[in-house]
Amino acid sequence: MGITRSQKGLAFVLFFILLSFFDFLYPSKGDNVDRIVPQIGRAAFFGVMLGYIINLRLKGVKMPRPITGNALNFFIIVFGGISLFHLDLVFKNIFPLVKIFYWITGYFFFYYAILTGLITKKHLIILVVSLVVIYFFVILRDFSNRDLYKGSKTFFVSNNSYHLLKLFPLVLLVKNRFTYVLILLTAIGIVLAFKRGALLAFSIAFLIYYFYILFKVKEKKLLKLILGICIVGIAAYYFMSNMDVFLTRLNDFESVETAGSGRARMFTLLIDEMFNNDSPLILLFGNGFYATVDFFQKTIGHSIVAHSDFMEFFFNYGIIGLIAIIFFFYRVLKLFLFFKGTYNGLVLLIWLVVVGLGCSYSVNLFAAEMIYAVITLVILETNRVQILSRMGNYGHK
């Protein structure tokens, strides 16, 4: 007896979960850190996803076109086409470029796998529960090694909170008996990690969700009230206990050497460089993939990226890059309008808050972990196809 379709789907999901578990086993900081196992794992899963997609194409399987898929195709043109104008930067930053194609490939893989029934609702529940629990413990691990994760600062932060943040819309979408527990773990993890951007985005997103379930959903009112009190109480206690750090983090956005991370100065430098450049081609097509790293090394003495997807796209790919990222959010907005007034619409609104704010002051679209965010889009795209199919329109629009 061969392997069933459901078992194949479960194998894909367990492989994907294993990659996140590697993040727990192999921390990014510490003595003798070696991330080769997680890197090999992601490379292998990348190959599996590509193989699955290519196999479907070779078989001539026809799929309805997702609304947001066009934006991803535009990204492929930008990253795979315009980047070739600066081949030296491509070769120099090949691994960051591969990370982008990893999550873009993940978008189409999960879209096809869910639409064909390879990955089911049961598989998605296993996925979301596992990922939230894993990254919650990753943050606890970081928190238990606070001195290590302070780095050059005087306070602890963990970038892993952004993984939980990207998973938050997925937690709300793939509802199950553990949903409220997962929301609580997400909130505690993000609060403990103490990243300003993640805290801001989650606070807004949670308030939108909480007011919806409090006033729109009739059942389990006591449980919802307890959930709200727990999250607000935990956050308030932690903020009051660390008020000096919190105020310091809000104080200075000019110096890259302090808690402010220098975003105000970095953004100003990028904009001045782009508009004061003598070449109109630079303004139109940008300076090449990850050109910000060399630019900031020269100007502020740090080899870092722009801390903003919008700024990164603008500096790397000029006006074309800005059009690409704006087009992406425009297509997500179109998907939101399709579900407007429904629970799915609420989830998409929260997704726009989480990812939109993240793209404003962080680099989501240049990280492999963006795959966690696009799974939510993919599920909603497949829901749209199913709705249109029931209406007699299979969704090829």
C-alpha positions as a Python dict, from the first residue, in 0.01 Angstrom:
ca = {
    (1, 'M'): (0, 0, 0),
    (2, 'G'): (148, 333, -108),
    (3, 'I'): (164, 662, 77),
    (4, 'T'): (-169, 843, 75),
    (5, 'R'): (-214, 1201, -39),
    (6, 'S'): (-286, 1309, 319),
    (7, 'Q'): (34, 1145, 441),
    (8, 'K'): (235, 1325, 172),
    (9, 'G'): (85, 1656, 281),
    (10, 'L'): (165, 1580, 643),
    (11, 'A'): (524, 1497, 546),
    (12, 'F'): (561, 1837, 375),
    (13, 'V'): (420, 2017, 679),
    (14, 'L'): (637, 1825, 927),
    (15, 'F'): (945, 1901, 716),
    (16, 'F'): (853, 2271, 723),
    (17, 'I'): (799, 2261, 1101),
    (18, 'L'): (1136, 2089, 1146),
    (19, 'L'): (1306, 2392, 990),
    (20, 'S'): (1166, 2614, 1266),
    (21, 'F'): (1267, 2358, 1528),
    (22, 'F'): (1623, 2391, 1395),
    (23, 'D'): (1602, 2761, 1490),
    (24, 'F'): (1546, 2645, 1847),
    (25, 'L'): (1827, 2389, 1840),
    (26, 'Y'): (2077, 2617, 1664),
    (27, 'P'): (2060, 2974, 1805),
    (28, 'S'): (2196, 3261, 1600),
    (29, 'K'): (2420, 3379, 1884),
    (30, 'G'): (2660, 3212, 2124),
    (31, 'D'): (2996, 3039, 2137),
    (32, 'N'): (3083, 2817, 1840),
    (33, 'V'): (2757, 2898, 1664),
    (34, 'D'): (2708, 2687, 1352),
    (35, 'R'): (2391, 2744, 1147),
    (36, 'I'): (2483, 2499, 872),
    (37, 'V'): (2207, 2249, 964),
    (38, 'P'): (1921, 2505, 943),
    (39, 'Q'): (2069, 2638, 618),
    (40, 'I'): (2090, 2292, 463),
    (41, 'G'): (1736, 2220, 581),
    (42, 'R'): (1594, 2532, 418),
    (43, 'A'): (1789, 2464, 100),
    (44, 'A'): (1644, 2113, 88),
    (45, 'F'): (1289, 2239, 146),
    (46, 'F'): (1345, 2505, -121),
    (47, 'G'): (1433, 2225, -361),
    (48, 'V'): (1126, 2023, -257),
    (49, 'M'): (897, 2322, -317),
    (50, 'L'): (1050, 2393, -657),
    (51, 'G'): (1024, 2028, -753),
    (52, 'Y'): (656, 2016, -660),
    (53, 'I'): (575, 2331, -858),
    (54, 'I'): (773, 2218, -1164),
    (55, 'N'): (607, 1876, -1151),
    (56, 'L'): (261, 2035, -1158),
    (57, 'R'): (359, 2255, -1450),
    (58, 'L'): (501, 1960, -1645),
    (59, 'K'): (175, 1771, -1589),
    (60, 'G'): (-14, 2067, -1733),
    (61, 'V'): (-219, 2124, -1417),
    (62, 'K'): (-419, 2446, -1452),
    (63, 'M'): (-469, 2663, -1145),
    (64, 'P'): (-684, 2973, -1093),
    (65, 'R'): (-468, 3283, -1071),
    (66, 'P'): (-443, 3435, -722),
    (67, 'I'): (-500, 3809, -692),
    (68, 'T'): (-173, 3866, -507),
    (69, 'G'): (20, 3632, -738),
    (70, 'N'): (71, 3906, -998),
    (71, 'A'): (255, 4115, -740),
    (72, 'L'): (483, 3822, -661),
    (73, 'N'): (557, 3783, -1032),
    (74, 'F'): (650, 4152, -1037),
    (75, 'F'): (889, 4088, -746),
    (76, 'I'): (1050, 3807, -945),
    (77, 'I'): (1107, 4048, -1236),
    (78, 'V'): (1256, 4309, -1004),
    (79, 'F'): (1480, 4076, -801),
    (80, 'G'): (1567, 3846, -1089),
    (81, 'G'): (1584, 4104, -1369),
    (82, 'I'): (1684, 4449, -1248),
    (83, 'S'): (1936, 4295, -1008),
    (84, 'L'): (2135, 4178, -1312),
    (85, 'F'): (2228, 4542, -1385),
    (86, 'H'): (2461, 4512, -1085),
    (87, 'L'): (2595, 4157, -1104),
    (88, 'D'): (2875, 4227, -858),
    (89, 'L'): (2617, 4294, -585),
    (90, 'V'): (2422, 3982, -681),
    (91, 'F'): (2728, 3758, -638),
    (92, 'K'): (2829, 3940, -322),
    (93, 'N'): (2483, 3901, -165),
    (94, 'I'): (2367, 3577, -327),
    (95, 'F'): (2240, 3418, -3),
    (96, 'P'): (2012, 3710, 94),
    (97, 'L'): (1876, 3701, -262),
    (98, 'V'): (1805, 3328, -234),
    (99, 'K'): (1607, 3396, 87),
    (100, 'I'): (1370, 3619, -108),
    (101, 'F'): (1311, 3357, -376),
    (102, 'Y'): (1262, 3103, -97),
    (103, 'W'): (952, 3275, 43),
    (104, 'I'): (819, 3367, -302),
    (105, 'T'): (847, 3001, -401),
    (106, 'G'): (679, 2915, -70),
    (107, 'Y'): (383, 3133, -164),
    (108, 'F'): (317, 2937, -485),
    (109, 'F'): (397, 2601, -324),
    (110, 'F'): (144, 2643, -44),
    (111, 'Y'): (-110, 2791, -285),
    (112, 'Y'): (-93, 2489, -516),
    (113, 'A'): (-67, 2239, -229),
    (114, 'I'): (-375, 2374, -50),
    (115, 'L'): (-577, 2419, -368),
    (116, 'T'): (-508, 2062, -482),
    (117, 'G'): (-592, 1925, -136),
    (118, 'L'): (-240, 1803, -63),
    (119, 'I'): (-230, 2023, 248),
    (120, 'T'): (-555, 2021, 442),
    (121, 'K'): (-710, 2218, 728),
    (122, 'K'): (-589, 1951, 971),
    (123, 'H'): (-233, 1992, 842),
    (124, 'L'): (-256, 2370, 878),
    (125, 'I'): (-369, 2336, 1241),
    (126, 'I'): (-67, 2118, 1315),
    (127, 'L'): (152, 2375, 1139),
    (128, 'V'): (29, 2687, 1318),
    (129, 'V'): (20, 2528, 1665),
    (130, 'S'): (371, 2388, 1623),
    (131, 'L'): (525, 2708, 1487),
    (132, 'V'): (382, 2934, 1758),
    (133, 'V'): (492, 2697, 2036),
    (134, 'I'): (839, 2660, 1884),
    (135, 'Y'): (902, 3034, 1847),
    (136, 'F'): (759, 3103, 2190),
    (137, 'F'): (1023, 2870, 2333),
    (138, 'V'): (1287, 3024, 2106),
    (139, 'I'): (1215, 3362, 2268),
    (140, 'L'): (1221, 3204, 2614),
    (141, 'R'): (1559, 3055, 2526),
    (142, 'D'): (1681, 3399, 2416),
    (143, 'F'): (1536, 3554, 2732),
    (144, 'S'): (1718, 3303, 2950),
    (145, 'N'): (2044, 3421, 2787),
    (146, 'R'): (1975, 3791, 2822),
    (147, 'D'): (2338, 3900, 2845),
    (148, 'L'): (2417, 3726, 2517),
    (149, 'Y'): (2127, 3890, 2333),
    (150, 'K'): (2199, 4237, 2468),
    (151, 'G'): (2495, 4264, 2234),
    (152, 'S'): (2633, 4617, 2245),
    (153, 'K'): (2314, 4750, 2410),
    (154, 'T'): (2223, 4769, 2777),
    (155, 'F'): (1894, 4584, 2736),
    (156, 'F'): (1760, 4257, 2597),
    (157, 'V'): (1577, 4224, 2264),
    (158, 'S'): (1499, 3926, 2042),
    (159, 'N'): (1428, 3956, 1670),
    (160, 'N'): (1239, 3627, 1688),
    (161, 'S'): (934, 3824, 1802),
    (162, 'Y'): (884, 3921, 1436),
    (163, 'H'): (831, 3551, 1353),
    (164, 'L'): (549, 3533, 1607),
    (165, 'L'): (411, 3859, 1469),
    (166, 'K'): (400, 3720, 1113),
    (167, 'L'): (220, 3411, 1246),
    (168, 'F'): (-46, 3610, 1433),
    (169, 'P'): (-288, 3648, 1135),
    (170, 'L'): (-243, 3276, 1063),
    (171, 'V'): (-334, 3196, 1424),
    (172, 'L'): (-658, 3392, 1381),
    (173, 'L'): (-736, 3237, 1043),
    (174, 'V'): (-673, 2870, 1123),
    (175, 'K'): (-911, 2857, 1419),
    (176, 'N'): (-896, 2557, 1650),
    (177, 'R'): (-944, 2472, 2017),
    (178, 'F'): (-599, 2613, 2100),
    (179, 'T'): (-650, 2953, 1932),
    (180, 'Y'): (-680, 3159, 2251),
    (181, 'V'): (-380, 2981, 2402),
    (182, 'L'): (-177, 3057, 2088),
    (183, 'I'): (-281, 3423, 2102),
    (184, 'L'): (-167, 3439, 2464),
    (185, 'L'): (169, 3274, 2383),
    (186, 'T'): (215, 3515, 2091),
    (187, 'A'): (146, 3814, 2315),
    (188, 'I'): (378, 3697, 2593),
    (189, 'G'): (656, 3618, 2345),
    (190, 'I'): (634, 3956, 2173),
    (191, 'V'): (625, 4144, 2504),
    (192, 'L'): (926, 3954, 2640),
    (193, 'A'): (1124, 4008, 2317),
    (194, 'F'): (1079, 4386, 2360),
    (195, 'K'): (1116, 4485, 1994),
    (196, 'R'): (944, 4820, 1945),
    (197, 'G'): (817, 4752, 1597),
    (198, 'A'): (673, 4413, 1687),
    (199, 'L'): (512, 4556, 2000),
    (200, 'L'): (349, 4843, 1810),
    (201, 'A'): (216, 4626, 1527),
    (202, 'F'): (89, 4354, 1760),
    (203, 'S'): (-79, 4605, 1992),
    (204, 'I'): (-278, 4758, 1706),
    (205, 'A'): (-356, 4419, 1551),
    (206, 'F'): (-468, 4267, 1881),
    (207, 'L'): (-693, 4563, 1964),
    (208, 'I'): (-864, 4531, 1624),
    (209, 'Y'): (-918, 4159, 1682),
    (210, 'Y'): (-1021, 4195, 2045),
    (211, 'F'): (-1285, 4459, 1985),
    (212, 'Y'): (-1423, 4248, 1701),
    (213, 'I'): (-1464, 3931, 1908),
    (214, 'L'): (-1585, 4129, 2210),
    (215, 'F'): (-1869, 4305, 2031),
    (216, 'K'): (-1935, 4097, 1717),
    (217, 'V'): (-1905, 3743, 1852),
    (218, 'K'): (-2161, 3647, 2115),
    (219, 'E'): (-2025, 3322, 2260),
    (220, 'K'): (-1747, 3273, 2516),
    (221, 'K'): (-1765, 3632, 2644),
    (222, 'L'): (-1610, 3541, 2980),
    (223, 'L'): (-1318, 3361, 2814),
    (224, 'K'): (-1258, 3660, 2586),
    (225, 'L'): (-1266, 3897, 2882),
    (226, 'I'): (-1013, 3683, 3067),
    (227, 'L'): (-791, 3673, 2756),
    (228, 'G'): (-792, 4052, 2728),
    (229, 'I'): (-722, 4102, 3100),
    (230, 'C'): (-434, 3852, 3090),
    (231, 'I'): (-264, 4010, 2788),
    (232, 'V'): (-308, 4369, 2907),
    (233, 'G'): (-198, 4274, 3259),
    (234, 'I'): (116, 4092, 3145),
    (235, 'A'): (210, 4377, 2910),
    (236, 'A'): (145, 4646, 3172),
    (237, 'Y'): (350, 4465, 3437),
    (238, 'Y'): (643, 4408, 3205),
    (239, 'F'): (640, 4766, 3075),
    (240, 'M'): (626, 4913, 3423),
    (241, 'S'): (913, 4689, 3531),
    (242, 'N'): (1121, 4804, 3235),
    (243, 'M'): (1001, 5162, 3195),
    (244, 'D'): (1353, 5305, 3186),
    (245, 'V'): (1448, 5081, 2894),
    (246, 'F'): (1121, 5155, 2715),
    (247, 'L'): (1167, 5532, 2742),
    (248, 'T'): (1528, 5502, 2626),
    (249, 'R'): (1417, 5304, 2320),
    (250, 'L'): (1168, 5576, 2227),
    (251, 'N'): (1407, 5863, 2284),
    (252, 'D'): (1667, 5856, 2011),
    (253, 'F'): (1619, 5770, 1646),
    (254, 'E'): (1923, 5954, 1519),
    (255, 'S'): (2227, 5755, 1635),
    (256, 'V'): (2296, 5401, 1517),
    (257, 'E'): (2505, 5352, 1830),
    (258, 'T'): (2209, 5387, 2069),
    (259, 'A'): (1872, 5230, 2136),
    (260, 'G'): (1711, 5436, 1861),
    (261, 'S'): (1880, 5230, 1587),
    (262, 'G'): (1936, 5545, 1382),
    (263, 'R'): (1638, 5505, 1150),
    (264, 'A'): (1575, 5878, 1113),
    (265, 'R'): (1934, 5940, 1010),
    (266, 'M'): (1947, 5632, 785),
    (267, 'F'): (1629, 5722, 598),
    (268, 'T'): (1747, 6080, 549),
    (269, 'L'): (2080, 5966, 408),
    (270, 'L'): (1912, 5728, 162),
    (271, 'I'): (1663, 5986, 36),
    (272, 'D'): (1933, 6253, -3),
    (273, 'E'): (2156, 6013, -193),
    (274, 'M'): (1879, 5913, -433),
    (275, 'F'): (1753, 6262, -514),
    (276, 'N'): (2096, 6426, -526),
    (277, 'N'): (2233, 6167, -766),
    (278, 'D'): (2319, 6301, -1112),
    (279, 'S'): (2204, 5988, -1296),
    (280, 'P'): (1830, 5958, -1372),
    (281, 'L'): (1884, 5585, -1425),
    (282, 'I'): (1981, 5549, -1058),
    (283, 'L'): (1659, 5719, -954),
    (284, 'L'): (1460, 5494, -1187),
    (285, 'F'): (1634, 5157, -1137),
    (286, 'G'): (1828, 5205, -813),
    (287, 'N'): (2176, 5101, -705),
    (288, 'G'): (2141, 4721, -708),
    (289, 'F'): (2050, 4446, -464),
    (290, 'Y'): (2153, 4517, -103),
    (291, 'A'): (2339, 4831, -212),
    (292, 'T'): (2240, 4981, 124),
    (293, 'V'): (2498, 4763, 302),
    (294, 'D'): (2796, 4921, 123),
    (295, 'F'): (2636, 5265, 137),
    (296, 'F'): (2593, 5260, 515),
    (297, 'Q'): (2941, 5118, 563),
    (298, 'K'): (3077, 5427, 386),
    (299, 'T'): (2847, 5683, 550),
    (300, 'I'): (2796, 5565, 908),
    (301, 'G'): (3052, 5289, 948),
    (302, 'H'): (2804, 4999, 977),
    (303, 'S'): (2730, 4731, 717),
    (304, 'I'): (2353, 4724, 766),
    (305, 'V'): (2035, 4733, 560),
    (306, 'A'): (1782, 5014, 559),
    (307, 'H'): (1553, 4883, 838),
    (308, 'S'): (1259, 4947, 605),
    (309, 'D'): (1136, 4753, 305),
    (310, 'F'): (1013, 5072, 142),
    (311, 'M'): (1353, 5240, 181),
    (312, 'E'): (1535, 4922, 78),
    (313, 'F'): (1327, 4888, -238),
    (314, 'F'): (1371, 5256, -321),
    (315, 'F'): (1749, 5262, -279),
    (316, 'N'): (1809, 4922, -441),
    (317, 'Y'): (1558, 4945, -725),
    (318, 'G'): (1460, 5312, -748),
    (319, 'I'): (1114, 5421, -853),
    (320, 'I'): (1056, 5079, -1011),
    (321, 'G'): (1116, 4921, -671),
    (322, 'L'): (872, 5155, -501),
    (323, 'I'): (610, 5072, -764),
    (324, 'A'): (669, 4700, -700),
    (325, 'I'): (611, 4717, -324),
    (326, 'I'): (313, 4952, -359),
    (327, 'F'): (164, 4719, -620),
    (328, 'F'): (205, 4429, -376),
    (329, 'F'): (1, 4603, -108),
    (330, 'Y'): (-251, 4719, -369),
    (331, 'R'): (-315, 4356, -468),
    (332, 'V'): (-350, 4255, -100),
    (333, 'L'): (-599, 4540, -62),
    (334, 'K'): (-797, 4401, -357),
    (335, 'L'): (-812, 4065, -181),
    (336, 'F'): (-926, 4244, 136),
    (337, 'L'): (-1208, 4414, -55),
    (338, 'F'): (-1326, 4073, -175),
    (339, 'F'): (-1365, 3960, 189),
    (340, 'K'): (-1469, 4298, 332),
    (341, 'G'): (-1731, 4265, 605),
    (342, 'T'): (-1640, 3903, 687),
    (343, 'Y'): (-1411, 3739, 943),
    (344, 'N'): (-1162, 3670, 663),
    (345, 'G'): (-1168, 4041, 588),
    (346, 'L'): (-1081, 4111, 953),
    (347, 'V'): (-785, 3872, 932),
    (348, 'L'): (-663, 4045, 615),
    (349, 'L'): (-696, 4386, 780),
    (350, 'I'): (-481, 4259, 1067),
    (351, 'W'): (-238, 4114, 812),
    (352, 'L'): (-210, 4456, 647),
    (353, 'V'): (-138, 4616, 985),
    (354, 'V'): (121, 4356, 1084),
    (355, 'V'): (304, 4337, 751),
    (356, 'G'): (245, 4698, 643),
    (357, 'L'): (391, 4843, 962),
    (358, 'G'): (670, 4586, 956),
    (359, 'C'): (766, 4688, 603),
    (360, 'S'): (775, 5053, 713),
    (361, 'Y'): (1039, 5012, 983),
    (362, 'S'): (1184, 4664, 926),
    (363, 'V'): (1282, 4430, 642),
    (364, 'N'): (1012, 4165, 602),
    (365, 'L'): (1029, 4117, 227),
    (366, 'F'): (1404, 4048, 235),
    (367, 'A'): (1374, 3771, 496),
    (368, 'A'): (1308, 3401, 441),
    (369, 'E'): (1062, 3410, 732),
    (370, 'M'): (823, 3617, 521),
    (371, 'I'): (696, 3271, 422),
    (372, 'Y'): (506, 3263, 755),
    (373, 'A'): (311, 3573, 656),
    (374, 'V'): (229, 3469, 300),
    (375, 'I'): (72, 3139, 413),
    (376, 'T'): (-217, 3349, 544),
    (377, 'L'): (-253, 3515, 203),
    (378, 'V'): (-241, 3179, 31),
    (379, 'I'): (-520, 3030, 245),
    (380, 'L'): (-740, 3332, 178),
    (381, 'E'): (-665, 3312, -194),
    (382, 'T'): (-778, 2948, -197),
    (383, 'N'): (-1091, 3044, 0),
    (384, 'R'): (-1166, 3303, -266),
    (385, 'V'): (-1131, 3042, -540),
    (386, 'Q'): (-1371, 2811, -355),
    (387, 'I'): (-1627, 3091, -314),
    (388, 'L'): (-1607, 3185, -682),
    (389, 'S'): (-1628, 2820, -778),
    (390, 'R'): (-1953, 2779, -585),
    (391, 'M'): (-2084, 3089, -764),
    (392, 'G'): (-2000, 2934, -1102),
    (393, 'N'): (-1689, 3145, -1160),
    (394, 'Y'): (-1372, 2945, -1110),
    (395, 'G'): (-1162, 3249, -1026),
    (396, 'H'): (-946, 3300, -1337),
    (397, 'K'): (-993, 3673, -1307),
}
